[in-house]
């Protein structure tokens, strides 16, 4: 996995990206002016409760927003090569022809539930070969050969037999491997994994995570990994973005976020992880709920759920504080919370 990301040109840049939603004749904000970079060869985790904007943001990157959602403003900049002079495409404004050339080739997505993503009326081998037919226009024999190689590469048992099956004839783990094979068949530079292990048992989950890490390592594929499971994030990610109510609350390396969380929301998520040492005790939780897009949000959207909230949190939006070269936090008390961590480390 890539750790020295700051020495590379970003593969993808989100700049002040806002996503709107049309609901009942009104327009609301689902994602509010977020910015972050994705670097070649890194695995970037995106975490947060349901409704925080994780999936919506990545659907915007892929150009797959449903009709009720739209890009209100900002840029999604994709660098087409590794050099500083490589052309950069704004994915928020590119035309359908450009998008068709990129999707499935330069960037791909793996969905959470492959059973609803795969065509139930088409054998999986034929489905997997569609990218090769569309982007490379290879003869049928070559497509079949490449698909079997991809199925073998992702660990599908009996690739030839698996290719002839319909999705319902495969197990959940096998269907997810088919999705990964489809998504990586053309060696995309960017892979978005939208909670790809949520529907799997622990053993299969570990196998899928190991497979994604191998793809990242061997092919230098950048991966955006969306999850609500912080234990999974710890296993696979180099950096982490914590989203809340359409905004970025905190960013940092995996150790920054999981071992030295500064934002009260991040701390609450980590405290909610069940621990063997707390067996028999009530689970920690964050009171309240993520505000819906229709609810009026305070300048700090977490203020209504935060035990540290004061008047300033309800009247002024927090700025983003840079706590280190890798760690940022959008909280009025970020600097003092970070200082408390440093004091604890010295004791």
C-alpha atoms as a printed R data frame, in Angstrom:
    type eleno elety resid chain resno       x       y       z
1   ATOM     1    CA   UNK     A     1   0.000   0.000   0.000
2   ATOM     2    CA   UNK     A     2   1.106   3.523  -0.785
3   ATOM     3    CA   UNK     A     3   2.022   5.636   2.210
4   ATOM     4    CA   UNK     A     4   4.121   8.455   0.775
5   ATOM     5    CA   UNK     A     5   1.107   9.947  -0.953
6   ATOM     6    CA   UNK     A     6   2.183  13.522  -0.385
7   ATOM     7    CA   UNK     A     7   5.066  13.048  -2.844
8   ATOM     8    CA   UNK     A     8   2.727  12.172  -5.730
9   ATOM     9    CA   UNK     A     9   0.461  14.155  -7.971
10  ATOM    10    CA   UNK     A    10  -3.160  13.409  -7.052
11  ATOM    11    CA   UNK     A    11  -5.024  11.048  -9.324
12  ATOM    12    CA   UNK     A    12  -8.339  12.569  -8.270
13  ATOM    13    CA   UNK     A    13  -9.143  15.925  -6.691
14  ATOM    14    CA   UNK     A    14 -12.483  16.980  -5.262
15  ATOM    15    CA   UNK     A    15 -12.617  20.758  -4.937
16  ATOM    16    CA   UNK     A    16 -15.512  22.351  -3.030
17  ATOM    17    CA   UNK     A    17 -17.870  19.675  -4.317
18  ATOM    18    CA   UNK     A    18 -21.530  20.216  -3.449
19  ATOM    19    CA   UNK     A    19 -24.348  17.851  -4.358
20  ATOM    20    CA   UNK     A    20 -27.988  18.892  -4.275
21  ATOM    21    CA   UNK     A    21 -31.177  16.889  -4.059
22  ATOM    22    CA   UNK     A    22 -34.657  17.646  -5.360
23  ATOM    23    CA   UNK     A    23 -37.312  16.587  -2.865
24  ATOM    24    CA   UNK     A    24 -41.020  17.469  -2.935
25  ATOM    25    CA   UNK     A    25 -40.506  20.545  -5.072
26  ATOM    26    CA   UNK     A    26 -37.625  21.847  -2.925
27  ATOM    27    CA   UNK     A    27 -33.863  21.737  -3.344
28  ATOM    28    CA   UNK     A    28 -31.619  20.713  -0.441
29  ATOM    29    CA   UNK     A    29 -27.910  20.053   0.035
30  ATOM    30    CA   UNK     A    30 -26.721  16.464   0.418
31  ATOM    31    CA   UNK     A    31 -22.962  17.147   0.242
32  ATOM    32    CA   UNK     A    32 -21.667  20.564   1.235
33  ATOM    33    CA   UNK     A    33 -18.425  21.914  -0.294
34  ATOM    34    CA   UNK     A    34 -16.059  19.035   0.429
35  ATOM    35    CA   UNK     A    35 -12.481  18.792  -0.830
36  ATOM    36    CA   UNK     A    36  -9.990  15.934  -0.782
37  ATOM    37    CA   UNK     A    37  -7.379  14.195  -2.933
38  ATOM    38    CA   UNK     A    38  -6.889  10.570  -3.901
39  ATOM    39    CA   UNK     A    39  -3.319   9.555  -4.783
40  ATOM    40    CA   UNK     A    40  -2.057   6.764  -7.032
41  ATOM    41    CA   UNK     A    41  -1.588   3.475  -5.217
42  ATOM    42    CA   UNK     A    42  -3.275   4.427  -1.937
43  ATOM    43    CA   UNK     A    43  -6.346   3.044  -0.223
44  ATOM    44    CA   UNK     A    44  -8.480   5.880   1.107
45  ATOM    45    CA   UNK     A    45 -11.206   5.021   3.596
46  ATOM    46    CA   UNK     A    46 -14.430   7.037   3.846
47  ATOM    47    CA   UNK     A    47 -16.453   6.475   7.017
48  ATOM    48    CA   UNK     A    48 -19.553   7.843   8.689
49  ATOM    49    CA   UNK     A    49 -23.105   6.871   9.555
50  ATOM    50    CA   UNK     A    50 -25.745   6.308   6.892
51  ATOM    51    CA   UNK     A    51 -26.873   9.614   5.439
52  ATOM    52    CA   UNK     A    52 -23.500  11.347   5.796
53  ATOM    53    CA   UNK     A    53 -22.869  11.576   2.033
54  ATOM    54    CA   UNK     A    54 -20.295   8.813   1.497
55  ATOM    55    CA   UNK     A    55 -22.017   6.905  -1.284
56  ATOM    56    CA   UNK     A    56 -23.517   9.993  -2.933
57  ATOM    57    CA   UNK     A    57 -20.074  11.529  -3.309
58  ATOM    58    CA   UNK     A    58 -18.680   8.466  -5.008
59  ATOM    59    CA   UNK     A    59 -21.686   8.098  -7.299
60  ATOM    60    CA   UNK     A    60 -20.932  11.668  -8.407
61  ATOM    61    CA   UNK     A    61 -17.335  10.658  -9.178
62  ATOM    62    CA   UNK     A    62 -18.634   7.827 -11.365
63  ATOM    63    CA   UNK     A    63 -21.338   9.981 -12.959
64  ATOM    64    CA   UNK     A    64 -24.042   7.666 -11.617
65  ATOM    65    CA   UNK     A    65 -26.169  10.075  -9.585
66  ATOM    66    CA   UNK     A    66 -29.906   9.331  -9.838
67  ATOM    67    CA   UNK     A    67 -32.143  11.974 -11.373
68  ATOM    68    CA   UNK     A    68 -33.090  13.568  -8.030
69  ATOM    69    CA   UNK     A    69 -29.418  14.303  -7.259
70  ATOM    70    CA   UNK     A    70 -27.145  16.728  -9.089
71  ATOM    71    CA   UNK     A    71 -23.760  18.423  -8.767
72  ATOM    72    CA   UNK     A    72 -24.488  21.937  -7.459
73  ATOM    73    CA   UNK     A    73 -20.942  23.211  -7.621
74  ATOM    74    CA   UNK     A    74 -17.265  22.444  -7.385
75  ATOM    75    CA   UNK     A    75 -14.956  20.234  -9.413
76  ATOM    76    CA   UNK     A    76 -14.079  16.542  -9.682
77  ATOM    77    CA   UNK     A    77 -10.682  16.558 -11.379
78  ATOM    78    CA   UNK     A    78  -9.289  13.313 -12.800
79  ATOM    79    CA   UNK     A    79  -5.651  13.224 -13.977
80  ATOM    80    CA   UNK     A    80  -5.368  11.004 -17.041
81  ATOM    81    CA   UNK     A    81  -1.642  10.253 -16.655
82  ATOM    82    CA   UNK     A    82   1.164  10.241 -14.116
83  ATOM    83    CA   UNK     A    83   3.108  13.274 -15.326
84  ATOM    84    CA   UNK     A    84   2.560  16.919 -14.343
85  ATOM    85    CA   UNK     A    85   1.532  17.757 -17.917
86  ATOM    86    CA   UNK     A    86  -1.078  14.982 -18.116
87  ATOM    87    CA   UNK     A    87  -4.516  16.256 -19.183
88  ATOM    88    CA   UNK     A    88  -7.000  16.763 -16.348
89  ATOM    89    CA   UNK     A    89 -10.716  16.125 -16.875
90  ATOM    90    CA   UNK     A    90 -13.452  17.694 -14.748
91  ATOM    91    CA   UNK     A    91 -15.763  14.727 -14.254
92  ATOM    92    CA   UNK     A    92 -18.521  17.034 -13.019
93  ATOM    93    CA   UNK     A    93 -18.719  18.703 -16.420
94  ATOM    94    CA   UNK     A    94 -17.498  16.134 -18.967
95  ATOM    95    CA   UNK     A    95 -19.812  14.906 -21.718
96  ATOM    96    CA   UNK     A    96 -21.317  11.416 -22.016
97  ATOM    97    CA   UNK     A    97 -18.755  10.256 -24.608
98  ATOM    98    CA   UNK     A    98 -15.848  11.078 -22.291
99  ATOM    99    CA   UNK     A    99 -17.641   9.427 -19.378
100 ATOM   100    CA   UNK     A   100 -18.278   6.229 -21.374
101 ATOM   101    CA   UNK     A   101 -14.580   6.011 -22.226
102 ATOM   102    CA   UNK     A   102 -13.575   6.361 -18.576
103 ATOM   103    CA   UNK     A   103 -16.122   4.216 -16.728
104 ATOM   104    CA   UNK     A   104 -15.141   0.562 -16.651
105 ATOM   105    CA   UNK     A   105 -11.747   1.380 -18.104
106 ATOM   106    CA   UNK     A   106  -9.995   4.102 -16.102
107 ATOM   107    CA   UNK     A   107 -12.299   3.856 -13.089
108 ATOM   108    CA   UNK     A   108 -14.684   1.221 -11.784
109 ATOM   109    CA   UNK     A   109 -16.981   0.624  -8.841
110 ATOM   110    CA   UNK     A   110 -17.782  -2.426  -6.696
111 ATOM   111    CA   UNK     A   111 -21.190  -2.291  -5.049
112 ATOM   112    CA   UNK     A   112 -22.242  -3.548  -1.636
113 ATOM   113    CA   UNK     A   113 -24.723  -6.183  -2.823
114 ATOM   114    CA   UNK     A   114 -23.679  -7.989  -6.016
115 ATOM   115    CA   UNK     A   115 -26.977  -9.877  -6.265
116 ATOM   116    CA   UNK     A   116 -28.794  -6.628  -7.080
117 ATOM   117    CA   UNK     A   117 -25.947  -5.328  -9.255
118 ATOM   118    CA   UNK     A   118 -25.511  -8.346 -11.518
119 ATOM   119    CA   UNK     A   119 -28.031  -9.077 -14.270
120 ATOM   120    CA   UNK     A   120 -29.997 -12.131 -13.062
121 ATOM   121    CA   UNK     A   121 -30.828 -13.143 -16.666
122 ATOM   122    CA   UNK     A   122 -27.232 -13.211 -17.947
123 ATOM   123    CA   UNK     A   123 -24.464 -15.675 -17.175
124 ATOM   124    CA   UNK     A   124 -21.693 -14.038 -15.168
125 ATOM   125    CA   UNK     A   125 -18.978 -14.834 -17.722
126 ATOM   126    CA   UNK     A   126 -20.810 -12.873 -20.397
127 ATOM   127    CA   UNK     A   127 -21.448  -9.995 -17.991
128 ATOM   128    CA   UNK     A   128 -17.796  -9.815 -17.017
129 ATOM   129    CA   UNK     A   129 -16.751  -9.645 -20.668
130 ATOM   130    CA   UNK     A   130 -18.858  -6.578 -21.462
131 ATOM   131    CA   UNK     A   131 -16.071  -4.155 -20.553
132 ATOM   132    CA   UNK     A   132 -13.728  -5.868 -22.996
133 ATOM   133    CA   UNK     A   133 -16.360  -5.832 -25.740
134 ATOM   134    CA   UNK     A   134 -17.104  -2.136 -25.232
135 ATOM   135    CA   UNK     A   135 -13.641  -0.712 -24.591
136 ATOM   136    CA   UNK     A   136 -11.312  -3.022 -26.521
137 ATOM   137    CA   UNK     A   137 -13.626  -4.669 -29.077
138 ATOM   138    CA   UNK     A   138 -11.817  -8.001 -28.776
139 ATOM   139    CA   UNK     A   139 -12.984 -11.195 -30.516
140 ATOM   140    CA   UNK     A   140 -15.193 -13.520 -28.486
141 ATOM   141    CA   UNK     A   141 -12.440 -16.125 -27.980
142 ATOM   142    CA   UNK     A   142 -10.034 -13.570 -26.519
143 ATOM   143    CA   UNK     A   143 -12.744 -12.099 -24.284
144 ATOM   144    CA   UNK     A   144 -13.564 -15.560 -22.919
145 ATOM   145    CA   UNK     A   145  -9.890 -16.244 -22.249
146 ATOM   146    CA   UNK     A   146  -9.403 -12.923 -20.448
147 ATOM   147    CA   UNK     A   147 -12.532 -13.431 -18.335
148 ATOM   148    CA   UNK     A   148 -11.390 -16.873 -17.203
149 ATOM   149    CA   UNK     A   149  -7.970 -15.444 -16.303
150 ATOM   150    CA   UNK     A   150  -9.667 -12.699 -14.278
151 ATOM   151    CA   UNK     A   151 -11.915 -15.221 -12.504
152 ATOM   152    CA   UNK     A   152  -8.888 -17.328 -11.644
153 ATOM   153    CA   UNK     A   153  -7.017 -14.230 -10.462
154 ATOM   154    CA   UNK     A   154  -9.747 -13.356  -7.949
155 ATOM   155    CA   UNK     A   155  -9.889 -16.928  -6.646
156 ATOM   156    CA   UNK     A   156 -13.158 -18.147  -8.139
157 ATOM   157    CA   UNK     A   157 -13.274 -21.956  -8.033
158 ATOM   158    CA   UNK     A   158 -13.577 -23.610 -11.441
159 ATOM   159    CA   UNK     A   159 -13.464 -20.411 -13.563
160 ATOM   160    CA   UNK     A   160 -14.861 -22.191 -16.624
161 ATOM   161    CA   UNK     A   161 -17.799 -23.623 -14.708
162 ATOM   162    CA   UNK     A   162 -18.399 -20.373 -12.804
163 ATOM   163    CA   UNK     A   163 -18.519 -18.379 -16.053
164 ATOM   164    CA   UNK     A   164 -21.443 -20.503 -17.246
165 ATOM   165    CA   UNK     A   165 -23.538 -19.872 -14.129
166 ATOM   166    CA   UNK     A   166 -26.186 -17.275 -13.399
167 ATOM   167    CA   UNK     A   167 -25.703 -15.014 -10.340
168 ATOM   168    CA   UNK     A   168 -28.216 -16.944  -8.185
169 ATOM   169    CA   UNK     A   169 -26.175 -20.123  -8.696
170 ATOM   170    CA   UNK     A   170 -23.156 -18.596  -6.921
171 ATOM   171    CA   UNK     A   171 -22.610 -17.892  -3.240
172 ATOM   172    CA   UNK     A   172 -22.444 -14.331  -1.923
173 ATOM   173    CA   UNK     A   173 -18.658 -14.427  -1.741
174 ATOM   174    CA   UNK     A   174 -18.405 -15.819  -5.270
175 ATOM   175    CA   UNK     A   175 -20.715 -13.118  -6.618
176 ATOM   176    CA   UNK     A   176 -18.568 -10.454  -4.969
177 ATOM   177    CA   UNK     A   177 -15.468 -11.964  -6.584
178 ATOM   178    CA   UNK     A   178 -17.234 -11.783  -9.942
179 ATOM   179    CA   UNK     A   179 -17.907  -8.084  -9.299
180 ATOM   180    CA   UNK     A   180 -14.256  -7.492  -8.401
181 ATOM   181    CA   UNK     A   181 -13.124  -9.352 -11.533
182 ATOM   182    CA   UNK     A   182 -15.456  -7.224 -13.665
183 ATOM   183    CA   UNK     A   183 -14.286  -4.006 -12.025
184 ATOM   184    CA   UNK     A   184 -10.568  -4.776 -12.416
185 ATOM   185    CA   UNK     A   185 -10.553  -6.546 -15.791
186 ATOM   186    CA   UNK     A   186  -9.146  -3.476 -17.590
187 ATOM   187    CA   UNK     A   187  -6.772  -2.511 -14.747
188 ATOM   188    CA   UNK     A   188  -8.472   0.778 -13.796
189 ATOM   189    CA   UNK     A   189  -6.368   3.397 -12.077
190 ATOM   190    CA   UNK     A   190  -9.203   4.152  -9.635
191 ATOM   191    CA   UNK     A   191 -11.465   1.610  -7.942
192 ATOM   192    CA   UNK     A   192 -14.384   2.605  -5.716
193 ATOM   193    CA   UNK     A   193 -15.474  -0.100  -3.256
194 ATOM   194    CA   UNK     A   194 -18.828   0.798  -1.692
195 ATOM   195    CA   UNK     A   195 -19.060  -1.353   1.461
196 ATOM   196    CA   UNK     A   196 -18.057  -4.440  -0.531
197 ATOM   197    CA   UNK     A   197 -17.834  -6.760   2.497
198 ATOM   198    CA   UNK     A   198 -20.961  -5.775   4.462
199 ATOM   199    CA   UNK     A   199 -23.100  -8.674   3.206
200 ATOM   200    CA   UNK     A   200 -20.363 -11.292   3.681
201 ATOM   201    CA   UNK     A   201 -19.483 -13.506   6.634
202 ATOM   202    CA   UNK     A   202 -16.241 -12.835   8.480
203 ATOM   203    CA   UNK     A   203 -14.185 -15.491   6.685
204 ATOM   204    CA   UNK     A   204 -15.210 -14.390   3.187
205 ATOM   205    CA   UNK     A   205 -14.825 -10.751   4.232
206 ATOM   206    CA   UNK     A   206 -11.188 -11.366   5.145
207 ATOM   207    CA   UNK     A   207 -10.590 -13.048   1.784
208 ATOM   208    CA   UNK     A   208 -12.121 -10.140  -0.141
209 ATOM   209    CA   UNK     A   209 -10.073  -7.596   1.823
210 ATOM   210    CA   UNK     A   210  -6.892  -9.570   1.117
211 ATOM   211    CA   UNK     A   211  -7.826  -9.635  -2.575
212 ATOM   212    CA   UNK     A   212  -8.368  -5.875  -2.709
213 ATOM   213    CA   UNK     A   213  -5.051  -5.269  -0.954
214 ATOM   214    CA   UNK     A   214  -3.293  -7.517  -3.466
215 ATOM   215    CA   UNK     A   215  -4.872  -5.665  -6.398
216 ATOM   216    CA   UNK     A   216  -3.777  -2.376  -4.847
217 ATOM   217    CA   UNK     A   217  -0.223  -3.608  -4.276
218 ATOM   218    CA   UNK     A   218   0.347  -5.427  -7.558
219 ATOM   219    CA   UNK     A   219  -1.417  -3.046  -9.929
220 ATOM   220    CA   UNK     A   220  -0.906   0.239  -8.042
221 ATOM   221    CA   UNK     A   221  -4.663   0.778  -8.172
222 ATOM   222    CA   UNK     A   222  -5.981   3.640  -6.042
223 ATOM   223    CA   UNK     A   223  -8.994   2.486  -4.015
224 ATOM   224    CA   UNK     A   224 -11.682   4.550  -2.321
225 ATOM   225    CA   UNK     A   225 -13.059   2.199   0.324
226 ATOM   226    CA   UNK     A   226 -16.439   3.181   1.799
227 ATOM   227    CA   UNK     A   227 -17.386   1.508   5.070
228 ATOM   228    CA   UNK     A   228 -19.068   1.974   8.421
229 ATOM   229    CA   UNK     A   229 -16.867  -0.764   9.922
230 ATOM   230    CA   UNK     A   230 -13.804   0.816  11.530
231 ATOM   231    CA   UNK     A   231 -12.200  -2.582  12.127
232 ATOM   232    CA   UNK     A   232 -12.214  -3.162   8.367
233 ATOM   233    CA   UNK     A   233 -10.879   0.349   7.780
234 ATOM   234    CA   UNK     A   234  -7.976  -0.401  10.139
235 ATOM   235    CA   UNK     A   235  -7.076  -3.521   8.142
236 ATOM   236    CA   UNK     A   236  -6.992  -2.038   4.676
237 ATOM   237    CA   UNK     A   237  -6.712   1.772   4.532
238 ATOM   238    CA   UNK     A   238  -3.751   4.162   4.421
239 ATOM   239    CA   UNK     A   239  -5.764   7.319   5.047
240 ATOM   240    CA   UNK     A   240  -9.287   7.975   6.328
241 ATOM   241    CA   UNK     A   241 -11.896  10.669   5.756
242 ATOM   242    CA   UNK     A   242 -14.671  10.988   8.344
243 ATOM   243    CA   UNK     A   243 -17.869  12.487   6.920
244 ATOM   244    CA   UNK     A   244 -20.830  13.843   8.839
245 ATOM   245    CA   UNK     A   245 -24.015  15.409   7.429
246 ATOM   246    CA   UNK     A   246 -22.466  16.080   4.036
247 ATOM   247    CA   UNK     A   247 -19.272  17.648   5.396
248 ATOM   248    CA   UNK     A   248 -15.794  16.376   6.193
249 ATOM   249    CA   UNK     A   249 -15.271  16.278   9.952
250 ATOM   250    CA   UNK     A   250 -11.724  14.893  10.097
251 ATOM   251    CA   UNK     A   251  -9.007  13.475   7.842
252 ATOM   252    CA   UNK     A   252  -5.750  11.721   8.605
253 ATOM   253    CA   UNK     A   253  -3.720   8.573   8.354
254 ATOM   254    CA   UNK     A   254  -5.437   5.479   9.697
255 ATOM   255    CA   UNK     A   255  -3.418   5.739  12.917
256 ATOM   256    CA   UNK     A   256  -4.278   9.461  13.225
257 ATOM   257    CA   UNK     A   257  -7.987   8.738  13.045
258 ATOM   258    CA   UNK     A   258  -8.241   5.483  14.986
259 ATOM   259    CA   UNK     A   259  -5.587   6.106  17.646
260 ATOM   260    CA   UNK     A   260  -5.691   9.908  18.036
261 ATOM   261    CA   UNK     A   261  -9.207  11.025  17.010
262 ATOM   262    CA   UNK     A   262  -9.801  14.712  17.597
263 ATOM   263    CA   UNK     A   263 -13.304  15.450  16.346
264 ATOM   264    CA   UNK     A   264 -15.969  14.454  18.910
265 ATOM   265    CA   UNK     A   265 -17.870  12.615  16.171
266 ATOM   266    CA   UNK     A   266 -14.844  10.478  15.303
267 ATOM   267    CA   UNK     A   267 -14.294   9.757  18.991
268 ATOM   268    CA   UNK     A   268 -17.938   8.743  19.320
269 ATOM   269    CA   UNK     A   269 -17.690   6.331  16.380
270 ATOM   270    CA   UNK     A   270 -14.619   4.680  17.851
271 ATOM   271    CA   UNK     A   271 -16.161   4.473  21.320
272 ATOM   272    CA   UNK     A   272 -19.137   2.651  19.775
273 ATOM   273    CA   UNK     A   273 -16.981  -0.287  18.654
274 ATOM   274    CA   UNK     A   274 -17.813  -3.345  20.811
275 ATOM   275    CA   UNK     A   275 -14.891  -4.460  22.992
276 ATOM   276    CA   UNK     A   276 -14.305  -7.844  24.584
277 ATOM   277    CA   UNK     A   277 -13.223  -6.078  27.796
278 ATOM   278    CA   UNK     A   278 -16.681  -4.451  28.047
279 ATOM   279    CA   UNK     A   279 -18.636  -7.707  27.815
280 ATOM   280    CA   UNK     A   280 -21.971  -7.400  29.602
281 ATOM   281    CA   UNK     A   281 -21.899  -3.600  29.642
282 ATOM   282    CA   UNK     A   282 -24.124  -1.303  27.618
283 ATOM   283    CA   UNK     A   283 -22.653  -0.300  24.262
284 ATOM   284    CA   UNK     A   284 -21.574   3.305  23.897
285 ATOM   285    CA   UNK     A   285 -23.600   5.309  21.417
286 ATOM   286    CA   UNK     A   286 -23.884   8.792  19.974
287 ATOM   287    CA   UNK     A   287 -27.252  10.253  21.021
288 ATOM   288    CA   UNK     A   288 -29.539  11.685  18.367
289 ATOM   289    CA   UNK     A   289 -29.363  11.110  14.627
290 ATOM   290    CA   UNK     A   290 -27.736  12.411  11.475
291 ATOM   291    CA   UNK     A   291 -29.882  15.348  10.296
292 ATOM   292    CA   UNK     A   292 -31.766  14.650   7.087
293 ATOM   293    CA   UNK     A   293 -31.289  16.869   4.060
294 ATOM   294    CA   UNK     A   294 -34.635  18.524   4.865
295 ATOM   295    CA   UNK     A   295 -33.712  19.437   8.454
296 ATOM   296    CA   UNK     A   296 -32.192  22.802   9.196
297 ATOM   297    CA   UNK     A   297 -28.536  22.270  10.084
298 ATOM   298    CA   UNK     A   298 -26.515  24.312  12.544
299 ATOM   299    CA   UNK     A   299 -23.225  25.918  11.428
300 ATOM   300    CA   UNK     A   300 -21.556  22.904  13.058
301 ATOM   301    CA   UNK     A   301 -23.941  20.125  12.001
302 ATOM   302    CA   UNK     A   302 -22.793  17.888  14.874
303 ATOM   303    CA   UNK     A   303 -23.553  20.482  17.571
304 ATOM   304    CA   UNK     A   304 -26.928  18.993  18.583
305 ATOM   305    CA   UNK     A   305 -25.264  15.635  19.368
306 ATOM   306    CA   UNK     A   306 -21.967  16.883  20.821
307 ATOM   307    CA   UNK     A   307 -21.302  16.959  24.564
308 ATOM   308    CA   UNK     A   308 -18.744  19.731  24.065
309 ATOM   309    CA   UNK     A   309 -20.983  22.037  22.014
310 ATOM   310    CA   UNK     A   310 -21.122  25.675  23.095
311 ATOM   311    CA   UNK     A   311 -22.798  28.802  21.733
312 ATOM   312    CA   UNK     A   312 -20.089  29.342  19.116
313 ATOM   313    CA   UNK     A   313 -20.803  25.873  17.668
314 ATOM   314    CA   UNK     A   314 -24.399  26.894  17.022
315 ATOM   315    CA   UNK     A   315 -23.599  30.300  15.548
316 ATOM   316    CA   UNK     A   316 -20.337  29.928  13.558
317 ATOM   317    CA   UNK     A   317 -19.094  27.190  11.273
318 ATOM   318    CA   UNK     A   318 -15.764  25.682  12.411
319 ATOM   319    CA   UNK     A   319 -12.802  26.105  10.110
320 ATOM   320    CA   UNK     A   320 -10.501  23.257   9.157
321 ATOM   321    CA   UNK     A   321  -7.478  23.106  11.466
322 ATOM   322    CA   UNK     A   322  -4.260  21.481  10.256
323 ATOM   323    CA   UNK     A   323  -2.973  19.525  13.242
324 ATOM   324    CA   UNK     A   324  -0.021  17.911  11.422
325 ATOM   325    CA   UNK     A   325   1.145  17.247   7.877
326 ATOM   326    CA   UNK     A   326  -1.379  14.403   7.669
327 ATOM   327    CA   UNK     A   327  -4.125  15.299  10.147
328 ATOM   328    CA   UNK     A   328  -6.919  17.906   9.801
329 ATOM   329    CA   UNK     A   329 -10.084  18.488  11.808
330 ATOM   330    CA   UNK     A   330 -13.078  20.815  11.428
331 ATOM   331    CA   UNK     A   331 -13.980  21.599  15.030
332 ATOM   332    CA   UNK     A   332 -13.736  24.803  17.084
333 ATOM   333    CA   UNK     A   333 -11.860  22.869  19.771
334 ATOM   334    CA   UNK     A   334  -9.587  20.821  17.500
335 ATOM   335    CA   UNK     A   335  -6.364  22.459  18.665
336 ATOM   336    CA   UNK     A   336  -7.135  22.023  22.376
337 ATOM   337    CA   UNK     A   337  -8.280  18.416  21.896
338 ATOM   338    CA   UNK     A   338  -5.096  17.621  19.965
339 ATOM   339    CA   UNK     A   339  -2.993  19.256  22.673
340 ATOM   340    CA   UNK     A   340  -4.671  17.047  25.278
341 ATOM   341    CA   UNK     A   341  -3.623  13.971  23.306
342 ATOM   342    CA   UNK     A   342  -0.022  15.207  23.214
343 ATOM   343    CA   UNK     A   343  -0.107  15.785  26.963
344 ATOM   344    CA   UNK     A   344  -1.370  12.248  27.528
345 ATOM   345    CA   UNK     A   345   1.427  10.861  25.344
346 ATOM   346    CA   UNK     A   346   4.019  12.612  27.520
347 ATOM   347    CA   UNK     A   347   2.681  11.106  30.743
